[in-house]
Amino acid sequence: MTRLVPRDLPTYLEQETLYNALEKAAKGVQSGRLLDIGCGNQPYAHLFPNVGRYVGVDLPPPAGVQRRVSVWASALHLPFVGQSFDTVLCAQVLEHIPQPQRLMQEAFRVLKVRGQLILTAPQTWGLHEEPQDYYRFTQYGLRYLLESAGFEVQSIAARGGAFRVIGQTFLNLYYLRNHISRLTSPLRAFNTTFNSLFAYLDRRWPWEKDTLGYVACAIRPRESSRRGEA
């Protein structure tokens, strides 16, 4: 895997799993139109260099917050005709949606037949973007939501195990409790050593019942059992 996240970052243990999972999933996306739901500043766009068009959709941000968006809209009411995208990406957004099943239905609607949904969601993470932070998901919850919407699940993979959860939780607490906003050279050295240790422990003794989150890949099948779907 390409090193996408610097090891001295305090969020390395979480971000590395996310970028590596998306990089792996992106290898199967070669062309067509991609919709990034909840795109923010489109931090994952560079992982999909072969798509014909990359479309980002998000809500208008608070004053002073910058977002790189193609269309301002709600994930629950996507302003696109049915079966208009070859790929839908939804990364670390589902926990902020009050009606996650509705988002799944909208993603299904705008995907072409045999189109792919790439979805990531947290299982273990602190409150963030409050108060719009509603859920955490197990692999079984994600499978239920996907299959209920009509998707055919191809894979659901954990993003790290218990040691990454422990290490990342410690760093989150350390930085938040000490109000650290600037990485000095000693902190960078500490982070690099700490992150390397817990990444190694996670590889050496994987325990995925405790995980930071999941990446799921699913397709819209040729025929759907959902009433009213073409």
C-alpha positions as a Markdown table, in Angstrom:
| # | Residue | x | y | z |
|---|---|---|---|---|
| 1 | Met | 0.0 | 0.0 | 0.0 |
| 2 | Thr | 1.1 | 3.6 | -0.7 |
| 3 | Arg | 1.9 | 5.5 | 2.5 |
| 4 | Leu | -1.0 | 8.0 | 2.4 |
| 5 | Val | -1.0 | 9.2 | 6.1 |
| 6 | Pro | 2.1 | 10.5 | 7.9 |
| 7 | Arg | 2.9 | 8.3 | 10.9 |
| 8 | Asp | 3.5 | 11.3 | 13.2 |
| 9 | Leu | -0.1 | 12.4 | 13.0 |
| 10 | Pro | -2.1 | 11.9 | 16.2 |
| 11 | Thr | -4.9 | 10.4 | 14.1 |
| 12 | Tyr | -2.7 | 8.1 | 12.1 |
| 13 | Leu | -4.0 | 4.8 | 13.6 |
| 14 | Glu | -7.5 | 5.6 | 12.4 |
| 15 | Gln | -6.7 | 7.5 | 9.2 |
| 16 | Glu | -4.3 | 4.9 | 7.8 |
| 17 | Thr | -7.0 | 2.2 | 7.9 |
| 18 | Leu | -9.5 | 4.4 | 6.2 |
| 19 | Tyr | -7.2 | 5.5 | 3.4 |
| 20 | Asn | -5.8 | 2.0 | 2.8 |
| 21 | Ala | -9.3 | 0.5 | 2.7 |
| 22 | Leu | -10.5 | 3.1 | 0.2 |
| 23 | Glu | -7.4 | 2.8 | -1.9 |
| 24 | Lys | -8.0 | -0.9 | -2.1 |
| 25 | Ala | -11.7 | -0.5 | -3.0 |
| 26 | Ala | -10.8 | 2.1 | -5.6 |
| 27 | Lys | -8.7 | -0.3 | -7.6 |
| 28 | Gly | -12.0 | -1.8 | -8.9 |
| 29 | Val | -13.3 | 1.5 | -10.1 |
| 30 | Gln | -12.0 | 2.2 | -13.6 |
| 31 | Ser | -14.4 | 4.6 | -15.3 |
| 32 | Gly | -17.8 | 6.2 | -15.4 |
| 33 | Arg | -19.4 | 8.7 | -13.0 |
| 34 | Leu | -18.7 | 8.7 | -9.3 |
| 35 | Leu | -20.9 | 10.4 | -6.7 |
| 36 | Asp | -19.3 | 11.3 | -3.3 |
| 37 | Ile | -22.0 | 11.7 | -0.8 |
| 38 | Gly | -21.1 | 14.0 | 2.1 |
| 39 | Cys | -17.9 | 14.9 | 0.2 |
| 40 | Gly | -16.6 | 17.8 | 2.4 |
| 41 | Asn | -13.4 | 18.8 | 0.7 |
| 42 | Gln | -13.2 | 15.7 | -1.4 |
| 43 | Pro | -10.2 | 14.2 | 0.5 |
| 44 | Tyr | -10.5 | 10.9 | -1.3 |
| 45 | Ala | -10.9 | 12.1 | -4.9 |
| 46 | His | -7.2 | 11.4 | -5.7 |
| 47 | Leu | -7.8 | 7.7 | -5.0 |
| 48 | Phe | -10.1 | 7.5 | -8.0 |
| 49 | Pro | -8.0 | 9.0 | -10.9 |
| 50 | Asn | -9.7 | 6.9 | -13.6 |
| 51 | Val | -13.4 | 8.0 | -13.2 |
| 52 | Gly | -14.8 | 10.0 | -16.0 |
| 53 | Arg | -16.5 | 12.5 | -13.6 |
| 54 | Tyr | -16.3 | 13.0 | -9.9 |
| 55 | Val | -19.4 | 14.6 | -8.4 |
| 56 | Gly | -19.4 | 15.7 | -4.7 |
| 57 | Val | -22.6 | 16.5 | -2.9 |
| 58 | Asp | -22.9 | 17.9 | 0.6 |
| 59 | Leu | -24.9 | 20.3 | 2.7 |
| 60 | Pro | -24.0 | 24.0 | 2.9 |
| 61 | Pro | -21.3 | 24.4 | 5.7 |
| 62 | Pro | -21.3 | 26.7 | 8.7 |
| 63 | Ala | -19.9 | 30.2 | 8.1 |
| 64 | Gly | -16.1 | 30.1 | 7.7 |
| 65 | Val | -15.9 | 26.4 | 6.8 |
| 66 | Gln | -14.7 | 25.6 | 3.3 |
| 67 | Arg | -16.0 | 22.7 | 1.2 |
| 68 | Arg | -15.2 | 21.5 | -2.3 |
| 69 | Val | -18.7 | 20.6 | -3.5 |
| 70 | Ser | -20.3 | 20.1 | -7.0 |
| 71 | Val | -23.9 | 20.2 | -5.8 |
| 72 | Trp | -25.4 | 21.4 | -2.5 |
| 73 | Ala | -28.0 | 18.9 | -1.4 |
| 74 | Ser | -29.1 | 16.6 | 1.3 |
| 75 | Ala | -28.0 | 12.9 | 1.2 |
| 76 | Leu | -31.6 | 12.0 | 2.0 |
| 77 | His | -32.9 | 13.8 | -1.2 |
| 78 | Leu | -30.3 | 13.5 | -3.9 |
| 79 | Pro | -31.1 | 15.8 | -6.9 |
| 80 | Phe | -30.2 | 13.2 | -9.6 |
| 81 | Val | -32.2 | 10.9 | -11.8 |
| 82 | Gly | -32.2 | 7.2 | -11.1 |
| 83 | Gln | -29.4 | 5.0 | -12.3 |
| 84 | Ser | -27.1 | 7.9 | -13.2 |
| 85 | Phe | -23.9 | 6.9 | -11.5 |
| 86 | Asp | -21.5 | 4.0 | -11.9 |
| 87 | Thr | -20.1 | 4.3 | -8.4 |
| 88 | Val | -21.3 | 5.9 | -5.1 |
| 89 | Leu | -18.8 | 6.7 | -2.3 |
| 90 | Cys | -20.0 | 7.5 | 1.2 |
| 91 | Ala | -17.1 | 7.7 | 3.6 |
| 92 | Gln | -17.6 | 8.4 | 7.3 |
| 93 | Val | -20.9 | 10.1 | 6.8 |
| 94 | Leu | -23.5 | 7.5 | 7.8 |
| 95 | Glu | -23.2 | 8.2 | 11.5 |
| 96 | His | -24.3 | 11.8 | 10.9 |
| 97 | Ile | -27.5 | 10.9 | 9.0 |
| 98 | Pro | -30.6 | 10.7 | 11.2 |
| 99 | Gln | -32.2 | 8.3 | 8.7 |
| 100 | Pro | -29.4 | 6.0 | 7.5 |
| 101 | Gln | -31.9 | 3.7 | 5.8 |
| 102 | Arg | -33.1 | 6.6 | 3.6 |
| 103 | Leu | -29.5 | 7.3 | 2.6 |
| 104 | Met | -29.0 | 3.7 | 1.5 |
| 105 | Gln | -32.2 | 3.9 | -0.5 |
| 106 | Glu | -31.1 | 7.1 | -2.3 |
| 107 | Ala | -27.6 | 5.5 | -3.0 |
| 108 | Phe | -29.4 | 2.5 | -4.5 |
| 109 | Arg | -31.7 | 4.7 | -6.6 |
| 110 | Val | -29.0 | 6.7 | -8.3 |
| 111 | Leu | -26.7 | 3.7 | -9.0 |
| 112 | Lys | -26.8 | 2.0 | -12.3 |
| 113 | Val | -27.4 | -1.8 | -12.4 |
| 114 | Arg | -24.2 | -3.5 | -11.4 |
| 115 | Gly | -22.9 | -0.2 | -10.0 |
| 116 | Gln | -20.9 | -0.2 | -6.8 |
| 117 | Leu | -21.4 | 1.4 | -3.4 |
| 118 | Ile | -18.2 | 2.0 | -1.3 |
| 119 | Leu | -19.2 | 2.8 | 2.3 |
| 120 | Thr | -17.2 | 3.4 | 5.4 |
| 121 | Ala | -18.7 | 3.9 | 8.9 |
| 122 | Pro | -17.3 | 3.9 | 12.5 |
| 123 | Gln | -17.9 | 1.4 | 15.2 |
| 124 | Thr | -15.6 | 3.0 | 17.8 |
| 125 | Trp | -15.0 | 6.8 | 17.8 |
| 126 | Gly | -15.7 | 9.7 | 20.1 |
| 127 | Leu | -18.5 | 12.2 | 19.6 |
| 128 | His | -17.7 | 14.6 | 16.7 |
| 129 | Glu | -19.5 | 17.2 | 14.6 |
| 130 | Glu | -22.0 | 17.5 | 17.4 |
| 131 | Pro | -24.9 | 17.5 | 17.7 |
| 132 | Gln | -25.2 | 15.8 | 14.3 |
| 133 | Asp | -23.7 | 12.6 | 15.5 |
| 134 | Tyr | -26.3 | 9.8 | 15.8 |
| 135 | Tyr | -25.0 | 6.3 | 15.4 |
| 136 | Arg | -22.2 | 3.7 | 15.5 |
| 137 | Phe | -22.4 | 0.6 | 13.3 |
| 138 | Thr | -21.4 | -3.1 | 13.6 |
| 139 | Gln | -20.8 | -5.2 | 10.5 |
| 140 | Tyr | -24.2 | -6.8 | 11.1 |
| 141 | Gly | -25.9 | -3.5 | 11.2 |
| 142 | Leu | -24.3 | -2.4 | 8.0 |
| 143 | Arg | -25.2 | -5.6 | 6.3 |
| 144 | Tyr | -28.8 | -5.3 | 7.4 |
| 145 | Leu | -29.1 | -1.7 | 6.1 |
| 146 | Leu | -27.5 | -2.6 | 2.8 |
| 147 | Glu | -29.5 | -5.7 | 2.1 |
| 148 | Ser | -32.7 | -4.0 | 3.2 |
| 149 | Ala | -32.1 | -1.3 | 0.6 |
| 150 | Gly | -31.7 | -4.0 | -2.1 |
| 151 | Phe | -27.9 | -4.1 | -2.3 |
| 152 | Glu | -25.9 | -7.3 | -2.8 |
| 153 | Val | -23.1 | -7.2 | -0.3 |
| 154 | Gln | -19.7 | -8.1 | -1.7 |
| 155 | Ser | -17.6 | -7.6 | 1.4 |
| 156 | Ile | -17.5 | -5.9 | 4.8 |
| 157 | Ala | -14.0 | -5.6 | 6.3 |
| 158 | Ala | -12.9 | -4.3 | 9.7 |
| 159 | Arg | -10.6 | -1.3 | 9.8 |
| 160 | Gly | -8.1 | -2.4 | 12.4 |
| 161 | Gly | -8.5 | -4.3 | 15.6 |
| 162 | Ala | -8.4 | -3.8 | 19.4 |
| 163 | Phe | -4.9 | -2.4 | 19.6 |
| 164 | Arg | -5.6 | 0.3 | 17.1 |
| 165 | Val | -8.7 | 1.2 | 19.1 |
| 166 | Ile | -6.7 | 1.4 | 22.3 |
| 167 | Gly | -3.9 | 3.4 | 20.8 |
| 168 | Gln | -6.1 | 5.8 | 19.0 |
| 169 | Thr | -8.3 | 6.3 | 22.0 |
| 170 | Phe | -5.3 | 7.2 | 24.2 |
| 171 | Leu | -4.0 | 9.7 | 21.7 |
| 172 | Asn | -7.4 | 11.3 | 21.3 |
| 173 | Leu | -7.7 | 11.7 | 25.0 |
| 174 | Tyr | -4.1 | 12.9 | 25.4 |
| 175 | Tyr | -4.5 | 15.7 | 22.8 |
| 176 | Leu | -8.0 | 16.8 | 23.8 |
| 177 | Arg | -7.2 | 16.8 | 27.5 |
| 178 | Asn | -4.0 | 18.8 | 27.0 |
| 179 | His | -5.5 | 21.1 | 24.3 |
| 180 | Ile | -2.6 | 20.4 | 22.0 |
| 181 | Ser | -3.1 | 22.0 | 18.6 |
| 182 | Arg | 0.5 | 22.2 | 17.3 |
| 183 | Leu | 2.9 | 19.3 | 16.6 |
| 184 | Thr | 6.3 | 20.1 | 18.0 |
| 185 | Ser | 9.3 | 17.9 | 17.0 |
| 186 | Pro | 9.2 | 16.0 | 20.3 |
| 187 | Leu | 5.5 | 15.3 | 19.8 |
| 188 | Arg | 6.1 | 14.2 | 16.3 |
| 189 | Ala | 8.8 | 11.7 | 17.5 |
| 190 | Phe | 6.5 | 10.4 | 20.2 |
| 191 | Asn | 3.6 | 10.0 | 17.8 |
| 192 | Thr | 5.7 | 8.1 | 15.3 |
| 193 | Thr | 7.0 | 5.7 | 17.9 |
| 194 | Phe | 3.6 | 5.2 | 19.6 |
| 195 | Asn | 1.8 | 4.7 | 16.3 |
| 196 | Ser | 4.4 | 2.3 | 15.0 |
| 197 | Leu | 4.1 | 0.2 | 18.2 |
| 198 | Phe | 0.3 | 0.0 | 18.2 |
| 199 | Ala | 0.2 | -0.7 | 14.5 |
| 200 | Tyr | 2.6 | -3.6 | 15.0 |
| 201 | Leu | 0.7 | -4.9 | 18.0 |
| 202 | Asp | -2.5 | -4.8 | 15.9 |
| 203 | Arg | -0.9 | -6.8 | 13.1 |
| 204 | Arg | 0.7 | -9.2 | 15.5 |
| 205 | Trp | -2.5 | -9.9 | 17.6 |
| 206 | Pro | -5.5 | -8.9 | 15.5 |
| 207 | Trp | -8.9 | -8.8 | 17.4 |
| 208 | Glu | -11.5 | -7.4 | 15.1 |
| 209 | Lys | -14.5 | -7.6 | 17.4 |
| 210 | Asp | -13.2 | -4.3 | 18.6 |
| 211 | Thr | -12.5 | -2.1 | 15.6 |
| 212 | Leu | -12.4 | 1.5 | 14.6 |
| 213 | Gly | -15.0 | 0.9 | 11.8 |
| 214 | Tyr | -15.7 | -1.0 | 8.6 |
| 215 | Val | -15.5 | -0.6 | 4.8 |
| 216 | Ala | -18.3 | -2.2 | 2.9 |
| 217 | Cys | -18.5 | -2.8 | -0.8 |
| 218 | Ala | -21.9 | -3.6 | -2.4 |
| 219 | Ile | -23.5 | -3.6 | -5.8 |
| 220 | Arg | -26.9 | -2.9 | -7.2 |
| 221 | Pro | -27.9 | -6.4 | -8.6 |
| 222 | Arg | -29.5 | -6.9 | -12.0 |
| 223 | Glu | -32.8 | -7.7 | -10.4 |
| 224 | Ser | -34.2 | -6.3 | -7.2 |
| 225 | Ser | -36.7 | -7.8 | -4.8 |
| 226 | Arg | -37.6 | -4.3 | -3.5 |
| 227 | Arg | -41.0 | -3.3 | -4.7 |
| 228 | Gly | -41.1 | -0.5 | -7.2 |
| 229 | Glu | -37.4 | -0.8 | -8.3 |
| 230 | Ala | -36.7 | -1.2 | -12.0 |
